[in-house]
């Protein structure tokens, strides 16, 4: 089953732990149940917490799009874009970028994530506090309707197979294990954004258009939709973390 990005899960669960909702060890276990070994994560988030940080935030950058990424040097930027994700703290500044790999022998592979620390500038809290889940949902649904209209004009089969159609009906998002204390509106937006992003990626993996030219148009439309979903997913996660941390009231 496809999952939310590791950094999204870690941001939500670590912030939940920092707010007193659970232990850090349990939070990491819940955030990364599919990972056999992590390196560099627990130690750094403990340091950040000891220094007074209350929310772990997330960015999901892409090539040519650094939406939500704190200002940082070129090495850190390139690492985050290559990974497609990162977690960071707003007060002190600082960022962790995951690198996924496998280990073990053939037939007994384990999954590990090494989290590399990078310097990053602090982020003004008001930028995070201003994120409103209801506005994010309206914005995302507008993008989704526009994408559907565009795909209809292009023709063919936008979602290509049964899996992507299943993803679009929100069933997958309902199964993601997120902290119970999360505000419901943010949970809904995260589920929608994550589900549609996965559906768009699945659609990109199979041709569903009538001609080669239409196929490229269809792929471009799906890429735009996926990128919009990733931006919304990061923003909705940060809105939820701001609420879990007590920066803004839970709505």
N, C-alpha and C positions, 0 to 999 in steps of 0.2 A: 504494500500500500504506500503510495507517495506520502511524504510527510512535509510539514512546514519546515522552512530552513532551520538548521541547528541554532543559529544565532537568535532567531525569533523565540524559539522555545527556551533557550538559556536566559534571554533577557526577561521573559515573563516569570520563569520559575525562580531565578535568582532575586529579582525584585520582590517577589512574594516572600521568599525566605528572609530578605533584609527587613521586611515589614513585620516580621515575627510570625509569619504564617506557617513556617516549617523550618527544619534544619537545612543548612546549606548542602550537606551530603545527600539528604533526601531530595532536595530540589534538583541537583545535578542528575541524580538517578532518574527522576521523572522526566527531566528535559531531554535526556539522551539515553533512552532505554535500549536503543539499537547500537550503541557505541560500547566497545569492549574496553577501550583504554583512552583516557584523556590526559593531556600533559599541558601544564601552563595555565589552566583555567582556574582551578580552585584557589591556588596560591594568590593569584592576582586579584580575584574578586574579594578575597579576605582582606588584602591590603587596602583596597578601595573602601571597603566597608569600615575598616578600622580608622580610616582617615575621614570618615563622615559622609561618604556617598550613600544615597538612599535609593537611587534608581539606576538600573543597568539598561541602557538604550541600544537600539539596533539601527543599522543602515544596510540597505540592499542595493549597492551601486551596480552600475553596468557600464559597458564601454560608451564613453561620451556622455554619461549621465551619472553625476555624483550626488544625486538627490539624497539629502539627509546625512551625508558623510561629513563629519567635522573636518575643519581645515587641518591638513597634515602635510608632511613632506611627500615627495614623489615616490619614494620607496614604499611608504605606507599606503599611499593612494593606489599604486599599481597592484600591491598585494591584495587590497580590499576589492578592487575591480576584478582581478583574476578569480578570487574566491567567490565573488558575488555577494558577500556578506561580511559583517563585522559587528562587534559589540563595543560600546564606549560609555564613558561617564562624562557628565556635563560639567560638574563642579571643578574638579581638578584637571580634567582633560586626560586623555589616554585611551588607547584602543587595543582590542585583541582581534586578530584575524585568524580564522580556523583554516587548517590545512588537513584534508581528509586523505587517509591512506589505509592500506590493508597490511596485515602481517600474518605469519604462520605458514603452514605447509599447504600444498594443494589439497583441497577437500576439507580443510580445517582453518579457513581464513577468518581472521578477526578484523574488526573495524576500529580504527583509532583516529582521534582528532588531536592535532598539536595546535595550540593557540599561541601565536606569536604576538608579543607585546610591541606596540609602536607608540611613539609620541603623537599626541593630537591636541589641538587647542580646546580650551573649555567652550561650552555652548551656552549662550544666554538662556536661562530657564524659561523666559517668556515664550521662546520659540517652541518649546515642548508643551508648555501649559496652554498655548493657544490652539493646539490640535483638538478638534471636536469630532468625536465619532459620528454623530448624526450628519455633519457636513461632509465628512469623508465618505460616508455611505452614499449620500446623494451624488457626490462627484463620481464615485465609482460606477454607480448604476447608470449615470448619464453616459459614461464612456462605454459601458457594456451595451447599452441600447444603440449607440452610434456604431459600434463594431458589428453588431448584428445586422443593422441596416446596410452597412458597407459590404459585409459578407454575402448578404442576399443579392445585392446588386452585382457582385462578382460572379455569383452562381456556383454550382457544384455542391459539394457536401462539406460545410465548414468544419465539422468536428470529426469527420473521418471514420470513427468507429464507435462501438458500444461503450467502451470505457470512458471516452471523453463526454459522451452524452450522460453517462451516469454521474460523472463529476459535476456537470453543470446543474444537476438538480439539488445540489447542496448536501447530498448524503455523506460524502467523504468528510467535509468540514465538521459535521456533527460528531464524528468519531475521534477527532484530535483531542488528546488529553491535555487540557489547559487547567491552570489553577482554579479551584472552585470560587475563590474570592474575587476573580476578575469581574469587572462590571459587564453586565449583559450586553449593552449596546456595542461595546468594544469587541466582545467575544463574537457577536454576530458579524461585524465588519471583517474581523480577522478570518472567520470561517468562509465568508463570501469571497474575499480577495484571494485567499489561499486556494480555494477550490477552483475559481475561474482561472487563476494563473496556471495551475496544473493542467486544466482542460486545454488552455491555449498551447501549452508546451506539447501535450499529447497530439493536438491537432497539427502542430508543425512537423510531427514525425511521420505523417502519411499524407500523400497527395489526395486532395478531394475536389480539385477544380477540373474544369472541362478542357482547358488548353494549358500549355506551358506558361503563356503570358498571364492567364488567369491564376495559375498556381502561384506565381511570384507575387501577384497582387494580394492573393489570399494569405500567403505567408507574411507579407509585410503588415497586413491588418492584424493578424494574430500576434505578431511580435509587438506591435504597438499596444495591443490589449494586455499582453503579458506584462509589459513594462509598467503600464498604468496600475495593474494589480499589485505588482511588487512595490511600487511607491506607496500605494494605499496600505498594503500590508505592514510596511515599516512604520508609517505614520500612525496607524491604528494600534500597533504594538506599543509604540512610545506613548500614545495617549493613555493606554491601559496601565503602563508602568508609572506614569505620572500620577494616576489615580491611586494605584496600589501604594505608592510611596507617600501619599498624603499631600502632594503638591496642589492638587485640585480636588474638589469634592467628587465622590462617586455619583455619577448621574445615570 
